[in-house]
Amino acid sequence: MKTSIKIILTLCLSLFLASAGFAQIKTDVNDNNFSTWDANADRRIDNNEFNNSFRDNNPYMDWDANNDSRLDENEWNNNFTSYYQDRDVDDGLFDDWDMNGDGYLDENEYRDGTFKLWDGNNDSYVDENEYGEWYNDDID
């Protein structure tokens, strides 16, 4: 009988500790993911870190509705308006981001434009405050 009680208590304690560990992991993962983007942990995201994380999350392909590997202005407008709906954003960004003037955004233009948009103070880094201002769960 004592052995059965010890086994049950041990199992209960193990389950409790496992669930406590899981809760901690879940909290860390939901930490707005800034630390995931900040690969070198210097509390700011440089262009290389941004490009790597952006590529990993692949929002560009989500916006490219016709899968032609470029965004036309309609795809841009359909997604940009809903994604950045309550934010003060310049209406001329599509043309600004279209660096080669071909009327489309390729993945590099889209990514570079997004980095510049998120880097509010233009210091070539996205700090945690800037990240928190622009980050949207749709990118995940």
N, C-alpha and C positions, 0 to 999 in steps of 0.2 A: 504494500500500500504506500509506504514512504517513497519507494522508488518511483511509483507511478506519479505521485505528487511532484517529485523533483523533476521528472521528465516534462510534465505539463508546465510547471513553472519555468523551466529552462526554455521550452518552446515559446511560451508567452513572452518571456523576456527577449528572446531572439526576434520574434515578430515585432515587438515594440521598438527595438533598436533599429531593425531594418526599415520600418516605416518612418522613424525619425530621420534616418539617413536619406531616404528617398525624398522627404519633404525638404531637406536642406538642398539636395541636388536640384529639385524643381525650382526652388527659390533662386538659386544661382543662374539657372538657364533663363529665367524670366527677368533677369536684371537688365532689361532693355537692350541687352546684347552689345553695349558699347565696348565692353572688354573683349568681345569676340572680334570686333572690327579693329580694335587697338592692339594689334599683334605683338608689338614690342613693349606694351604696358607703360608708355610714357605719358599717358593721360591725354593724348591727342592723336588724331588719325591723319597720317600724311597721305599724299596722293597714291603711293604704291599700296598702302594698306587698304585704302578706299577701293582702288581698282580690284584688288584681290577679293575683298569681301563682296563687292558689287557683282563681280563675275560669278562668285559662288552662289549668290542669292538669285541671280539671273532675272531681274525684273524686266529687262529689255525684251526678252522673249514673250513675257506676258502682255506687253503693250503691242507687240507686232502681230496684230490680229490675222493678217493674211500670210504670215510666215515667209515673207520675202527678204528677211534679214535687213530691213530698213524701215524706219517709221515715216509715213507720210503725214501731212498736216492733219488729216482727219483722225488717224490713229492717235496722234499726239493730243489733239483736242479732246477726244473721247476719254482718254485716260488721265490727262493732266488735270482737267477740270474736276474730276471726281477724286483724284488722289490728293490734290492740293486745295480742295474746295474752300476751306475757311482760312486761307493764308493770303497775305498781301503779296502777289506775284505779278511781275510785269507781263503784260499781254504779248509783247514782242519777243519772248524768249525763244520760240521756235526758230525764228530767223537769226537770232543771236547765236544759238547753238549750232545752226547749220553752217559750219565753218567753211565748207567748200562751195556753198551756194547752189547745190544741186536740187534743192527742194525736198530733201530727205535727211533724216538723222540716222547715221550708222551707229553702231554700238559705242564706238569711241567718242563720237560727238555727244551722244546721250549721256554717257558716263562722265565725261569731262564737264559738261554743262551742269549735271547734278552736283558734282563736287563743288563747282564754283557757287552754285545756289546755296548749298549747305554751309560753305565757308563764308559766313556772314561778315566777318571783319577782314576778309581778303588777306589773311596771313599765311596762306598755303597749308593750313591745317584745319581740321574739323575737331573742335574741342567738345567736351561732354555736353556743355550747354547748347552749342549749335546742333549737335547730334540729336539731343532731346527735342529741340524745336522742330526739326524736319523729319525725323525718323517716323515712319508709318509702318504698322504691322504688316501691311500688304507686301512689303519687301521681303519679309521672312519667308 
